[in-house]
């Protein structure tokens, strides 16, 4: 059984070597990687692994957000070039592991039937204290299980979306973000061999600020139009507005919040990655006063954003009400117009009827007068004809 992983990366030098080592130790046979124009040393690290034969390295230096196209080609090549039975499409900040930590990924997939075709893989966001720099491998050791409403209160929309594992297929398509593939799932693996992804999305302020800037500027030139609520674009707007650092800090719980969260289950300790002692960039913590100030500023910004959102919602509702009133007024106006038109038509018809009746009356009067005059004329003619005889009789007398 051959297991392949695809990877598209840009400027991930703080963590890429740890990520590669983890998955090679987990039994990945080949990692197909596309370097997206890195300038921080990521390319050189990938080249070392390519020289060792464990990475099939490609280059796409144009920052045009063509991830779906690039990953789809790598996923297809996993089958056509490397004869992979299963393919995992990963990001540089993801560590794929079996739920049963006594197994490796290779051992788990050896027990997952390929007739499943594909299945979803849960992604667990790992959290810890914030840091100015560093990979966070020994710091981000808590599974973030905060409910969504609590995430919303610190400026986050939701936890990360699941990933997808799929069989090797020369015609597979991978959607932007690696969350979905074109191969329909025919079930889930046996729970004994289920896998998950440990995700380190905010390793340090330096890494995250750079990632947000890269992603946002790439979208600007790509011609693509992500959703206004796309998490990367939301943070890109915050970066441009000078508030991203406060948002970065406030999403990390304080020591007291971690203690309370560990007690009630909102956080869970998980040292899977930390215990591997992988090579990563050393952490540089923030000063406590800066963290406290930044978190307070972040909370104030989020509260203000919430108030603005409420006002926007009110405006939207008011606009909807106004549209409804305008539609109702237009409907009434149309109804009144139709009624007036009907009444005007009826009045016109009534007037025409009256005119016809008057005309008929006049016509009857004229006919009667003509008949009377004719009768009188005929009577006069008769009398005229009698007149000579009458005169003659008078003379005789």
C-alpha positions in Angstrom: 0.0 0.0 0.0 1.4 3.3 -1.1 0.5 6.6 0.7 1.1 10.0 -0.9 0.7 13.5 0.4 0.4 16.7 -1.6 1.6 20.1 -0.3 1.5 23.6 -1.7 3.7 26.0 0.3 4.9 29.6 0.5 7.3 31.0 3.1 6.9 28.2 5.8 10.5 27.9 6.8 9.6 28.0 10.5 7.7 24.7 10.4 8.1 22.9 7.0 11.0 20.7 8.1 9.1 19.5 11.2 6.0 18.9 9.0 8.0 16.8 6.5 9.7 14.8 9.2 6.5 14.1 11.0 4.8 12.7 7.9 7.8 10.7 6.7 7.9 9.1 10.2 4.2 8.4 9.9 4.9 6.3 6.8 4.1 8.6 3.9 5.9 7.2 0.9 6.1 10.3 -1.2 5.3 14.0 -0.6 4.5 15.9 -3.8 5.3 19.6 -3.0 4.8 22.7 -5.0 6.7 25.7 -3.8 4.8 28.9 -4.5 7.7 31.4 -4.8 9.0 31.2 -1.3 11.7 33.7 -0.3 12.4 32.7 3.4 14.4 29.5 2.9 11.4 27.1 2.4 12.6 26.3 -1.1 16.1 25.2 0.1 14.6 22.9 2.7 12.3 21.3 0.2 15.3 20.9 -2.2 17.2 18.9 0.4 14.3 16.4 0.8 13.9 16.3 -3.0 17.6 15.3 -3.3 17.0 12.5 -0.8 14.1 11.2 -3.0 11.3 11.7 -0.4 9.8 14.9 -2.0 8.7 15.3 -5.6 9.3 19.1 -5.9 7.6 21.4 -8.3 7.7 25.2 -8.6 5.0 27.7 -9.3 6.4 31.1 -8.5 3.4 33.1 -9.5 1.2 34.3 -6.6 -2.2 33.9 -8.3 -4.2 31.7 -5.8 -4.4 28.8 -8.2 -4.2 26.3 -5.3 -7.1 24.1 -6.5 -5.5 23.7 -9.9 -2.0 23.0 -8.5 -3.2 20.5 -5.9 -5.5 18.7 -8.3 -2.6 18.1 -10.6 -0.4 16.9 -7.7 -3.2 14.6 -6.5 -3.6 13.1 -10.0 0.2 12.7 -10.3 0.1 10.8 -7.0 -1.6 8.0 -8.8 -0.2 8.3 -12.3 3.5 8.9 -11.3 3.7 7.3 -7.9 0.9 4.7 -7.9 -0.6 5.9 -4.6 -3.4 3.9 -3.1 -4.4 6.8 -0.8 -3.7 10.6 -1.1 -3.7 13.2 1.6 -3.8 16.9 0.5 -2.2 18.9 3.3 -1.1 22.4 4.3 2.3 23.1 5.9 0.7 23.8 9.3 -1.1 20.4 9.5 0.0 17.2 11.2 -2.0 14.2 10.2 -2.2 11.4 12.8 -4.4 8.3 13.6 -6.8 8.7 16.5 -5.1 5.7 17.9 -1.6 7.2 18.6 -0.1 3.7 18.8 -0.5 3.4 15.0 1.2 5.3 12.2 -0.7 6.8 9.3 0.6 4.0 7.1 -0.7 1.3 9.5 -4.1 3.0 9.8 -4.5 3.3 6.0 -3.5 -0.3 5.5 -6.7 -1.1 7.3 -9.0 1.3 5.5 -10.6 -0.2 2.4 -10.1 1.7 -0.8 -13.7 1.1 -1.8 -14.6 4.0 0.5 -13.1 6.2 -2.3 -12.9 9.2 0.1 -13.9 10.3 3.6 -13.7 13.5 5.6 -11.0 14.0 8.2 -11.7 16.3 11.2 -9.3 19.2 11.7 -8.4 20.2 15.3 -7.1 23.7 15.9 -4.2 23.7 18.4 -3.9 26.7 20.6 -1.5 28.0 23.3 0.2 31.3 24.3 0.9 33.8 21.6 4.5 34.5 20.5 6.3 37.1 18.5 8.2 34.4 16.6 8.6 30.7 16.5 7.0 27.5 15.2 5.0 26.8 18.3 5.6 23.1 18.3 6.1 23.0 22.0 3.7 25.8 22.8 0.5 25.1 20.9 -0.4 22.0 22.9 -4.1 22.5 23.6 -7.0 21.2 21.5 -9.3 24.2 21.0 -12.8 23.1 21.8 -14.3 26.5 22.5 -18.0 26.8 21.3 -18.6 28.9 18.2 -20.2 31.8 20.2 -17.0 32.1 22.3 -14.9 32.1 19.1 -17.1 34.9 17.8 -16.4 36.9 20.9 -12.6 36.9 20.1 -13.1 37.8 16.4 -13.2 34.3 14.9 -16.0 32.9 12.8 -15.6 29.1 13.4 -13.2 26.3 13.8 -11.3 25.0 10.8 -13.1 23.1 8.1 -12.5 19.4 7.8 -10.0 17.9 5.2 -10.6 15.0 2.8 -8.6 11.8 2.2 -9.1 10.0 -1.1 -7.9 7.1 -3.1 -5.4 7.6 -5.9 -7.3 8.6 -9.0 -6.0 10.1 -12.3 -9.1 12.2 -12.8 -9.7 13.5 -9.2 -10.5 17.2 -8.6 -9.5 18.9 -5.4 -11.4 22.0 -4.4 -9.7 25.2 -3.2 -8.7 24.8 0.4 -8.4 20.9 0.2 -11.6 20.5 2.1 -13.5 18.6 -0.7 -12.8 16.3 -3.5 -14.8 15.1 -6.5 -14.8 11.4 -5.4 -18.0 10.6 -3.5 -17.5 9.0 -0.2 -18.9 5.5 0.4 -18.6 5.5 4.1 -16.2 6.1 7.0 -13.3 4.1 8.2 -13.5 1.7 11.2 -13.3 4.0 14.3 -10.2 2.0 15.3 -8.4 3.4 12.2 -9.9 6.8 12.0 -7.5 9.8 11.5 -7.5 13.5 12.3 -5.4 16.6 11.6 -3.7 18.7 14.2 -3.7 22.2 12.9 -1.4 25.0 14.0 -3.0 28.1 12.3 -1.4 30.9 14.4 2.1 29.8 15.1 3.5 33.3 15.8 2.7 36.9 15.1 5.6 37.1 12.5 4.4 34.1 10.6 0.7 35.0 10.8 1.2 38.6 9.7 3.3 37.5 6.8 0.8 34.8 5.8 -2.1 37.2 5.9 -0.2 39.8 3.8 0.8 37.1 1.2 -2.7 35.7 0.9 -4.5 39.0 0.7 -2.2 40.6 -1.8 -2.4 37.4 -3.9 -6.2 37.5 -3.9 -6.0 41.2 -5.0 -4.1 40.3 -8.2 -5.7 36.9 -8.9 -9.1 38.2 -10.1 -10.8 35.8 -7.7 -13.6 37.2 -5.4 -13.6 35.3 -2.1 -16.5 35.7 0.3 -16.4 38.9 2.4 -16.4 36.6 5.4 -13.4 34.6 4.2 -11.2 34.3 7.2 -8.1 35.3 5.4 -9.7 38.4 3.8 -11.2 39.5 7.1 -7.7 39.4 8.6 -6.2 41.1 5.6 -8.6 44.0 6.1 -7.5 44.1 9.7 -3.9 44.1 8.7 -4.4 47.1 6.4 -6.3 48.8 9.1 -3.5 48.3 11.6 -5.5 46.2 14.1 -4.4 42.6 13.2 -1.9 42.3 16.1 -4.7 43.0 18.6 -6.9 40.4 16.9 -4.1 37.9 16.9 -3.4 38.4 20.6 -7.0 38.3 21.8 -7.8 34.9 20.1 -5.2 33.4 22.4 -6.6 32.7 25.9 -4.9 33.9 29.1 -3.4 31.6 31.6 -6.5 31.9 33.8 -8.7 31.1 30.7 -6.7 28.0 29.9 -7.0 26.8 33.5 -10.8 27.3 33.5 -11.0 25.7 30.0 -9.0 22.7 31.0 -11.4 22.2 33.9 -14.6 22.5 31.8 -13.4 20.8 28.6 -13.1 23.8 26.4 -9.4 23.0 26.1 -7.7 19.6 26.1 -3.9 18.9 26.5 -2.5 17.1 23.5 1.3 16.8 23.3 1.3 14.6 20.2 3.5 16.9 18.1 5.5 18.3 21.0 6.5 14.8 22.1 8.0 14.1 18.7 10.8 16.7 19.4 10.8 17.9 15.8 13.1 20.6 14.6 11.4 24.0 14.5 12.1 27.7 15.0 12.5 28.7 18.6 9.7 30.7 20.2 10.2 34.4 21.1 7.4 35.3 23.6 5.7 38.6 23.8 6.2 40.7 26.9 3.3 40.2 29.4 2.3 43.8 29.4 2.2 43.9 25.6 0.0 40.8 25.5 -2.4 42.2 28.1 -2.6 45.5 26.3 -3.1 43.9 23.0 -5.8 41.6 24.3 -7.7 44.5 25.9 -7.5 46.4 22.7 -8.7 43.4 20.7 -11.7 43.0 23.0 -12.5 46.7 22.6 -12.2 46.4 18.8 -14.4 43.3 18.7 -17.0 45.0 20.9 -17.0 48.0 18.6 -17.3 45.8 15.6 -20.2 44.0 17.2 -22.0 47.3 17.8 -21.3 48.4 14.2 -22.7 45.1 13.0 -25.8 45.6 15.1 -26.3 49.0 13.5 -25.7 47.6 10.1 -28.3 44.9 10.8 -30.8 47.6 11.9 -30.1 49.6 8.7 -30.6 46.4 6.7 -33.9 45.7 8.5 -35.0 49.4 8.1 -34.1 49.2 4.4 -36.1 46.0 4.1 -39.1 47.6 5.9 -38.8 50.6 3.6 -38.7 48.4 0.6 -41.8 46.5 1.9 -43.7 49.8 2.4 -42.7 51.0 -1.0 -43.9 47.7 -2.6 -47.1 48.0 -0.6 -47.6 51.6 -1.7 -46.9 50.6 -5.3 -49.4 47.8 -5.0 -52.1 50.1 -3.6 -51.3 52.7 -6.2 -51.6 50.1 -8.9 -54.9 48.9 -7.5 -56.3 52.5 -7.2 -55.1 53.2 -10.8 -56.8 50.0 -12.0 -60.0 51.0 -10.2 -60.0 54.5 -11.5 -59.5 53.2 -15.0 -62.4 50.8 -14.6 -64.6 53.7 -13.2 -63.5 56.0 -16.1 -64.3 53.3 -18.6 -67.7 52.7 -17.0 -68.4 56.5 -17.0 -67.4 56.8 -20.6 -69.7 53.9 -21.5 -72.5 55.5 -19.6 -72.0 58.9 -21.3 -72.0 57.2 -24.7 -75.2 55.4 -23.7 -76.9 58.7 -22.7 -75.7 60.4 -25.9 -77.1 57.6 -27.9 -80.4 57.9 -26.1 -80.6 61.7 -26.7 -79.7 61.2 -30.3 -82.4 58.6 -30.6 -84.9 60.9 -28.9 -84.0 63.7 -31.3 -84.2 61.4 -34.2 -87.7 60.3 -33.1 -88.9 64.0 -32.8 -87.6 64.9 -36.2 -89.3 61.9 -37.7 -92.6 62.8 -36.0 -92.4 66.4 -37.1 -91.8 65.3 -40.6 -94.7 62.9 -40.5 -97.0 65.7 -39.2 -95.9 68.2 -41.8 -96.3 65.7 -44.6 -99.8 64.9 -43.4 -100.7 68.5 -43.3 -99.3 69.0 -46.8 -101.2 66.1 -48.2 -104.5 67.4 -46.5 -103.8 70.9 -48.0 -103.4 69.3 -51.4 -106.6 67.5 -51.1 -108.4 70.7 -50.1 -106.8 72.6 -53.0 -108.1 70.0 -55.4 -111.6 70.5 -54.0 -111.5 74.3 -54.3 -112.4 74.7 -58.1 -115.6 72.6 -57.6 -116.6 74.6 -54.7 -116.2 77.9 -56.6 -118.2 76.5 -59.5 -121.1 75.5 -57.2 -121.0 79.0 -55.7 -121.4 80.6 -59.1 -124.4 78.5 -59.9 -126.1 79.8 -56.9 
